[in-house]
Amino acid sequence: MRILCFLFLLITATVFAQAPKKPTSSEIYHDLQKLNFIGSALYVAAHPDDENTRLISYLVNEVHANTAYLSLTRGDGGQNLIGPELRELLGVIRTEELLEARKIDGGQQFFTRANDFGYSKNPEETFEFWDREKVMADVVRAIRKFRPDIVINRFDHRSPGSTHGHHTASAILSVEAFDEAAQATKFPRSAAEFGTWQPQRLFFNTSWWFYGSKEKFEKADKSNHVSVEIGTFFPVLGLSNGEIAAMSRSKHKSQGFGSTGTRGSEKEYLELLKGVKPPDNDLFAGINTHWSRLEGGEEIGKILNPLEKNFNFKQPSAMLPQLLEAYPLISNLKDSHWREIKLKQLKQLIWECSGIFLEAVASENSVNPGEEYTVSVEATNRGNNRVVLTSITDPKGSILYNQSTELPYNIEEQFTLSKTANQLEPEYTSPYWLEEPGSVGMYNAPEALIGLPETPVQEQVILELQFGDITIPFTRNIIYKYNDPVEGEVYRPLAVLPEVTTVLPEKVMIFADNHSKKVSAAVRAGENNISGRLFLETPPGWTAQPAYYDFSLGHKGESETFQFELTPPAIQNEGVLRAVAKVGDINFSKELVTLQYAHIPHNTVLLPSAAKVVRLDIQKKGNNIGYINGAGDAIPESLKQIGYNVSTIDPAAISEESLQTFDAIVMGIRAYNTVPQLAFAQPYLNEYVNNGGTLIVQYNTNHALVTEDLAPYSLTLSRDRVTDEFSEVKFLDPKNPLLNTPNKITQKDFEGWVQERGLYFPNKWSKEFTPILGMHDKGDPQTKGSLLIAKYGKGYYIYTGLSFFRELPAGVPGAYRLFANMLSIGK
Ligand SMILES: [Zn+2]
């Protein structure tokens, strides 16, 4: 029943993810308040979810400041609670979640090129992966472009090691950027593009959490703190600030951050780091945030300020004459920064007041660059003003419609136009930061796009509307929508996609010997009636049969799968296999991934159509492996790839007899945290070992274990971890069979590991255990608990916090060889 409800919610919400804003009078009034505030605030942290939505909502909705959140990363490194996407695809989901959160609290969203590569213990470790100079350049660029009066850091730059290294690093960079943004000699390219900028104040958004306890915070010296009452209730919106903040935070669904709104008084504390302490807890004190701040602004203020007082909630269009009067004045503002911001806000307000509905709908959900397609433009004038549509153009120049047409009162007007899809850079509707490969810690991005949350929409129209003697261009993204018999109106972005895409469904293929394997490759049409050849591009030493298949697909969206026979080389080797579709003279080798979630817009992502192929030099003993699933991992599939027969063991059915048939039994990650039945199964598992079996237990956290007895001898779990996947590994017991049979393990086997070495290692164990490996992160003492083995009766018990659950699915050869040794030890 719960599952059904959940699905229902998902579907319902999808309908609204892209729907156009249809503001009420109250919301129009709220937008007017924002128009009349001339000031900006920038919030800085490291990840999606770091941002304090209470403070952001307060700055937008109470102060009415132009507010943005600069998240240094897109959150690629975390877990995904709503689907299978990890790494860069998770980063795309979290980018969209941030954008949805900002739609609710009213802020804007920026990023840097820094990649959330995973956990780091301190900023020094972070800067080994992030290119400090480039990330710094991006923070400075964001400040120069956005020109905040105040900058607020989520984290403390003075306490490295007390939180995630990315967090402290974000604060360190922000503190430096606060000064460097004002110096033309620093990062001269963004200085030339946007000018230099000196924000007035820098704060650290502190709270009791940073002091360890509420009591310690009570007693702390707060002479340099500003406290802001943020518990505002907004009758115009019908919501309290805490309720808006919770709705915003609840968009972080991939992290499970659903949040319940609060009402009533609430305080935020900001410690002043730079600038003059503001009197009266007013963050913008002493900064002119009125129209008079701008040269030529006084006159605009005289027109726009009174509108708030005299706002007509029954008929917002009553203020249209004043808005139109201000339009040429704002268009002529000398200050180009504020001209651009205020013109955009004013145009939005003019459109909202006018009651005009504007929408451009494509005839299909995707087009190819250069393809001709049909766009239906609706322009319905529901206000009582005379409005003339003078033209519809493509932003790149071509005129689609140019007959002056008066939009009659409340008559639905449709214009059917033929349009050619633009051939732009970037060419396709796909995240720009994934176009070129980056490094572990950095994304690549074209200079012009750095900082942008998304790839700019390629397909748009500009509708010029004439109000009296003033003509205003309104830009609309071309969208796709359809009517669903159950859901009603469903919106999607129009995607510009390649003519053909390919896919290799298996992303990592392991070959344990030199036998060939069948490999599936599919080709998908991005346009009607397309034909060509599909072939596999193999790494040196690998061969694919047949050389190619001819394909011919009739309809856009149609796909066909072909089987190739892939033969590995005779010796250990790894490489990248690509699926390529040749159409005419052009090779297409991108895979199309679509992300469909209720709370974010439909997303298309183009990735290299590739798979990692690994020929292992591996020996193994034993065949039948029993697997007890924990929190979920792909180890069983990986073991099957190297030829093991893996069966899932139902933890409720564990008995002495049921385990007998297995050569080894493996516990999935966090099994002792997530499988309640294991509280009662341990005696059987111990007995299985006693009788000659091998039990391998992968990592568990020491919090909330279903039993303390997860081994035949005493073993204490800790939070020790080694996050640096390149850290040196010492062989503590070089003669141990785990390092020698059937595979001789050498340093080479610890090369190419991903993400980390391991986590939650035991730090105490009884004398029966032998520690096999020593390792540590820079500056930390050596850990010896990553791989422990003990003889018990006739069998072996192994506990390992090594991150096999990451390494095996990533096709890391050394991890396979070591795992095979663990499975083989009793044989
Ligand atoms: Zn964070």
Boltz pocket constraint, residues with backbone or C-beta under 6 A from the ligand:
constraints:
  - pocket:
      binder: B
      contacts: [[A, 46], [A, 47], [A, 48], [A, 49], [A, 50], [A, 164], [A, 167]]
      max_distance: 6.0
